[in-house]
Amino acid sequence: MKVLLAAVGSSITPDGVSRHEVNLARCLLLRAEVEQVDLVVGEWQRKSMCALLGDCDSRLRLSICQTGQSAIARNWWYWSRLPSLASQLGSDIVHLAYPVPIRRSAFACPVVVSLHDLYPYDIPENFGYSRAFANRLKLQQCLRTADAVASISRNTLHRLEVYASSEVIAKTVTIYNCVTSGPQIASGSPLPEWASEPFLLCVAQHRRNKNLPLSIEVFQRLLAVGGVPANSRMVIVGSKGPETAALTRLLTRARLRDRVALISGIGDAELKWLYSHCELLLATSTIEGFGLPIVEAMLNHCRIVCSDIPAFREVGGTYCHFASVVDDPLEAFVNATRIALKSHRFRATHAESFSADSVGTAYVSLYRRLLQVASIRLPKGERERTPAFQRGRT
């Protein structure tokens, strides 16, 4: 089985989607049935992807597509160039990292798409309303056209049921993100001018749904009431986005520029160092599709204080300390943080659902079912459209 993972995205630095694809590749390479995995990214992603992949199985090939970084250029590449690339590579399955415009009739093999969230509907402020509308159109076209949809959580599937047709729901399965404890921890701190001060950690892009202003306000209140040591710091790890300017202004007004570090572009080993040394992970999101930092923090035995939202409840279970984002969220997070800091850091956790073995097995099972109903070769060597996969059918 040859699998093409198409992960040409906008971000130069590692983000949730790129980590999803790298971990998916690793999962698939654990399976003997997988002969080859072709991971396709943009030139601007080469450095970060190579850092995430490290030393990999020889069956993995990293390919660089020739396109521009803009949304228009990337969408056009998916529409016009990806089908021919899949044909050249002899791919049996094409797996899209996220919803993109696809010309299904041009593919000679089944197409799967990973669905991370329904943000174009649930929080259009992340994009701006005109771009959110365009993303809705793109999302719906991809979901209708793909042979199968892989939802990364039950919560995302529930949100999909609100906005998608019954035909789309019928071909959607839930397969969690693969999350591992990561590589060997970095030998030194990635923090600028760190002198062993205690710190709270946030891992989030600078987007509206991450609710980072609340995280900063929680930290400020904890300093004011003595909930954390007076020399404490906060570290926010995540790529810049629409909220970066507002965050910078907030830190200036609160006089916290020297206490809160905004960093991005670090590798997995450095991120593991942060998980291992922080006092706790703080996640104040108002809506999420999964919650990758929650699971990563669990695997690194962090204390966690997070929003009481469905996605975090699903992946965090009884491990996390939850705080309401509805009724006085500032007070709720401050109280939950003070309680969490008194708890033991090294709590046991069971995360079999996110293991490479479980996730790899689930995806290979999905691929097999798709190939069982794969397209019929025509006399001229062409193929008809692959019949849509439906849950419970083979």
C-alpha positions in Angstrom: 0.0 0.0 0.0 1.4 3.4 -1.1 0.1 6.4 0.7 0.5 10.0 -0.3 0.1 12.5 2.5 -0.6 16.0 1.1 0.3 18.6 3.8 1.1 21.7 1.8 0.0 24.4 4.3 0.6 28.1 5.0 2.7 27.9 8.2 6.5 28.1 8.1 6.8 26.9 11.7 5.3 23.7 13.1 1.6 23.8 13.9 -1.2 21.3 14.7 -1.8 20.3 11.1 1.9 19.6 10.4 2.3 17.7 13.6 -0.8 15.7 12.7 0.7 14.7 9.3 4.2 13.8 10.7 2.6 11.7 13.4 0.3 10.0 10.9 3.3 9.2 8.8 5.0 7.6 11.8 1.9 5.6 12.6 1.6 4.2 9.1 5.3 3.3 9.0 4.7 0.9 11.9 2.4 -1.2 9.6 4.0 -3.8 7.4 1.2 -3.3 4.8 2.5 0.2 4.1 5.1 -0.1 1.4 5.7 3.7 1.0 4.6 7.0 2.4 5.1 10.2 0.4 4.8 13.3 2.5 4.3 16.4 0.3 4.9 19.9 1.6 5.8 23.4 0.4 9.3 24.6 0.1 8.7 27.0 3.0 7.8 24.0 5.2 11.0 22.0 4.4 13.0 23.0 7.4 10.3 22.6 10.0 9.2 19.3 8.6 12.7 17.9 8.5 13.1 18.9 12.1 9.8 17.2 13.1 10.6 14.0 11.1 14.2 13.5 12.4 15.6 10.1 11.4 12.8 8.2 9.7 12.0 4.9 8.1 13.5 4.6 4.6 9.9 4.0 3.3 9.2 7.7 4.0 9.9 10.2 1.2 9.6 13.9 1.7 8.6 15.7 -1.5 8.6 19.4 -2.1 5.8 20.7 -4.3 6.4 23.6 -6.7 3.8 26.3 -5.8 3.5 29.6 -4.0 2.7 30.0 -0.4 -0.5 32.1 -0.8 -3.9 30.4 -0.3 -4.8 30.9 -3.9 -1.6 29.2 -5.1 -1.9 26.3 -2.7 -5.6 25.7 -3.5 -4.8 25.7 -7.2 -2.0 23.2 -6.7 -4.3 20.8 -4.8 -6.9 21.2 -7.6 -4.7 21.0 -10.7 -1.4 19.3 -9.7 -2.0 16.9 -6.9 -3.9 14.3 -9.1 -1.0 14.0 -11.5 1.5 13.7 -8.7 -0.5 10.9 -7.1 -0.5 9.1 -10.5 3.3 9.6 -11.0 4.0 8.2 -7.5 1.6 5.2 -8.0 -0.3 6.1 -4.8 -3.0 3.8 -3.6 -4.4 6.3 -1.2 -4.3 10.1 -1.1 -4.7 11.6 2.4 -5.3 15.3 2.6 -4.0 17.0 5.8 -7.0 19.4 5.9 -10.0 20.3 3.7 -8.9 21.8 0.3 -10.6 22.1 -3.1 -10.2 18.7 -4.9 -11.1 17.5 -8.4 -12.1 14.0 -7.5 -12.6 12.8 -11.0 -8.9 13.4 -11.7 -7.8 10.9 -9.1 -7.3 7.2 -9.9 -7.4 6.2 -6.2 -9.4 6.9 -3.1 -9.1 10.3 -1.4 -9.3 10.8 2.4 -9.4 14.1 4.2 -8.6 14.8 7.9 -11.2 17.1 9.6 -9.7 19.0 12.5 -12.5 21.4 13.3 -15.5 23.4 12.0 -13.9 26.8 12.7 -15.2 28.5 9.5 -18.7 28.1 11.1 -17.9 28.0 14.8 -15.6 31.0 15.1 -15.4 33.0 11.8 -13.5 35.7 13.7 -10.4 33.5 13.2 -10.5 34.3 9.5 -12.5 37.5 9.0 -16.1 37.0 7.8 -15.3 37.1 4.0 -12.5 34.5 4.3 -14.7 32.5 6.6 -17.4 32.3 3.9 -14.8 31.2 1.4 -13.5 28.6 3.7 -17.0 27.2 4.3 -17.4 26.7 0.5 -14.0 25.0 0.3 -14.8 22.8 3.3 -18.2 21.7 2.0 -16.8 21.0 -1.5 -14.0 18.8 -0.1 -16.3 16.9 2.3 -18.8 16.1 -0.4 -16.1 15.0 -2.8 -13.7 13.0 -0.7 -14.3 9.2 -0.4 -13.9 9.3 3.4 -13.6 11.9 6.1 -11.4 11.2 9.2 -12.6 13.3 12.1 -9.9 13.8 14.8 -12.4 13.6 17.7 -16.0 12.7 18.5 -16.5 16.4 19.3 -15.5 17.4 15.8 -17.9 14.8 14.4 -20.7 16.2 16.5 -20.1 19.6 15.2 -20.0 18.2 11.6 -23.4 16.7 12.1 -24.7 20.3 12.5 -23.4 21.5 9.2 -23.0 18.6 6.8 -25.4 16.4 4.9 -26.3 12.9 5.9 -24.1 11.6 3.0 -21.0 13.3 4.4 -21.8 12.0 7.9 -22.2 8.4 6.6 -18.6 8.4 5.2 -17.0 10.0 8.3 -15.1 8.0 11.0 -13.5 9.2 14.2 -9.7 8.5 14.4 -7.9 10.4 17.1 -4.6 12.3 16.5 -1.6 10.2 17.2 0.3 11.7 20.1 3.5 10.3 21.5 5.8 11.5 24.3 8.1 12.8 21.7 11.9 12.7 21.2 14.6 12.9 23.8 14.3 16.1 25.8 16.5 19.1 24.8 19.6 19.6 26.9 19.0 23.2 27.5 16.2 25.8 27.9 14.7 27.4 24.7 13.6 30.4 26.9 15.3 33.7 26.4 17.1 34.9 29.5 15.7 32.2 31.7 17.3 31.9 35.1 15.4 28.9 36.6 12.3 31.0 37.4 9.1 29.0 37.7 6.8 29.5 34.7 3.3 28.7 33.4 3.0 27.4 29.8 0.5 28.0 27.0 0.8 26.3 23.7 -1.4 28.0 21.2 -1.4 30.0 18.0 -2.3 33.7 18.2 -5.9 33.1 17.2 -9.3 34.3 18.7 -10.4 30.8 19.8 -7.3 30.3 21.9 -8.4 33.1 24.2 -4.9 34.0 25.1 -5.8 37.4 26.6 -7.6 35.4 29.4 -4.4 33.4 30.0 -2.4 36.6 30.4 -5.1 38.0 32.8 -5.0 34.8 34.8 -1.2 35.1 35.2 -1.5 38.8 36.1 -4.1 38.0 38.8 -2.1 35.1 40.2 0.9 37.5 40.6 -1.2 40.1 42.3 -2.8 37.7 44.9 0.4 35.6 45.5 -1.0 32.5 43.8 2.4 32.0 42.2 5.9 33.0 43.3 6.7 36.7 42.6 9.5 35.8 40.1 7.2 33.6 38.0 7.0 33.9 34.2 4.6 32.8 31.5 5.7 31.3 28.2 3.3 31.3 25.2 4.5 28.9 22.4 2.7 29.4 19.1 2.9 30.9 15.7 1.9 34.5 15.1 -1.6 35.2 13.8 -4.5 37.7 13.8 -4.3 38.3 17.5 -0.5 38.9 17.8 -0.8 42.7 17.8 -3.5 42.8 20.4 -1.5 40.4 22.6 1.5 42.7 22.4 -0.6 45.7 23.3 -2.1 43.9 26.2 1.3 42.9 27.6 2.5 46.5 27.3 -0.5 47.9 29.1 -0.2 45.2 31.9 3.6 45.9 32.1 4.3 42.2 31.6 6.5 42.4 28.5 9.5 41.2 30.6 7.5 38.5 32.3 5.7 36.9 29.4 7.7 35.3 26.5 6.1 34.8 23.1 8.1 32.2 21.2 7.6 30.1 18.1 9.4 27.8 15.7 10.8 25.5 18.3 11.3 21.8 17.8 9.7 18.9 19.6 12.7 18.4 21.9 12.5 22.0 23.0 8.8 21.8 23.5 9.2 18.7 25.6 11.7 20.6 27.7 9.0 23.2 28.3 6.4 20.6 29.3 8.9 19.0 31.6 9.9 22.1 33.4 6.7 24.2 33.6 4.6 24.5 36.7 1.5 23.7 34.6 -0.1 24.0 31.2 -2.8 26.7 30.9 -5.3 26.2 28.1 -8.1 28.8 28.0 -9.6 28.1 24.5 -13.3 28.8 23.9 -13.6 26.1 21.3 -11.3 23.4 19.9 -11.4 20.4 17.6 -9.1 18.2 19.6 -6.6 19.7 22.0 -3.1 18.4 21.1 -1.2 20.3 23.8 -3.5 18.7 26.4 -2.6 15.2 25.4 1.1 16.2 25.0 1.1 17.6 28.5 -0.6 14.5 29.9 2.1 12.3 28.3 4.8 14.5 29.9 3.0 14.4 33.3 2.2 18.1 33.5 -0.4 19.6 35.7 -3.1 21.0 33.4 -5.7 23.7 33.9 -8.0 24.0 30.9 -11.4 25.3 29.7 -14.4 23.1 30.4 -15.2 22.6 26.8 -16.3 19.3 25.0 -13.0 18.7 23.2 -10.9 19.1 26.3 -13.3 16.9 28.3 -13.0 14.2 25.6 -9.2 14.0 25.6 -8.4 15.2 29.1 -10.9 13.1 31.0 -10.3 13.0 34.8 -6.7 14.1 34.4 -7.2 17.9 34.0 -8.4 20.6 36.3 -11.3 22.3 34.4 -12.5 25.9 34.6 -15.6 27.4 33.2 -15.3 29.9 30.3 -18.9 31.1 30.8 -19.4 32.4 34.3 -16.6 34.7 35.5 -13.8 32.7 33.7 -11.0 34.8 35.2 -12.0 33.8 38.7 -12.6 30.2 37.7 -9.2 29.8 36.1 -7.4 31.5 39.0 -9.1 29.2 41.5 -8.4 26.1 39.4 -4.8 27.1 38.9 -4.2 27.6 42.7 -5.7 24.2 43.3 -3.7 22.5 40.6 -0.4 24.0 41.8 -0.9 22.2 45.1 -1.4 18.8 43.4 1.4 16.3 42.5 2.9 16.9 39.2 3.6 13.3 38.1 0.1 12.0 37.7 -0.5 8.7 35.9 -2.3 8.8 32.6 -3.7 6.3 30.2 -3.5 7.4 26.6 -3.9 4.2 24.5 -6.4 5.9 22.2 -3.7 8.3 21.0 -0.9 5.7 20.6 0.8 5.2 17.3 -0.2 1.5 17.2 -3.9 2.3 17.7 -4.1 5.2 15.3 -2.0 3.4 12.6 -4.2 0.3 12.9 -7.4 2.5 12.5 -6.1 4.3 9.4 -4.9 1.1 7.7 -8.3 -0.4 8.3 -10.0 2.6 6.8 -7.7 2.5 3.8 -8.4 -1.2 3.3 -12.1 -0.7 3.3 -11.8 2.1 0.8 -9.6 -0.1 -1.5 -12.2 -2.9 -1.2 -14.7 -0.7 -3.0 -12.0 0.9 -5.2 -12.5 2.1 -8.7 -13.0 -0.3 -11.6 -10.4 -0.2 -14.3 -11.9 0.6 -17.7 -10.6 -1.0 -21.0 -8.4 2.1 -21.8 -6.7 1.9 -18.4 -8.7 4.7 -16.9 -10.7 4.4 -13.7 -14.2 5.3 -12.7 -14.8 7.3 -9.6 -14.3 5.3 -6.4 -17.6 4.6 -4.7 -18.0 6.5 -1.5 -17.0 4.7 1.7 -19.7 4.3 4.2 -19.4 3.3 7.8 -20.3 -0.3 8.4 -20.1 -1.2 4.7 -17.4 -3.1 2.8 
